[in-house]
């Protein structure tokens, strides 16, 4: 899982760096370049926010699934222990 996350992060970072370099080296006026940089930074901020929300939701789901599994195992262990005590 960590490899997939690292690959995704590297891909996103590479895209961001490439886009930034493209904006900076494009033959445009300073005003147009500043406008493009502002739009680019707003887009990046939106994507980072969305990614953060997605990761938070996935983390919450993993937590809930793990909590449910632990509860199931605990209850099974408790029943097994109680059955062992009654014998």
Buried (B, 14 or more C-beta within 10 A) or exposed (E): EEEEEEEEEEEBEEEBEEBBEEBEEEEEEEEEBEEBEEEBEEEBEEEEEEEEEEEEEEEEEEEEEEEEEEEEEEEEEEEEEEEEEEE
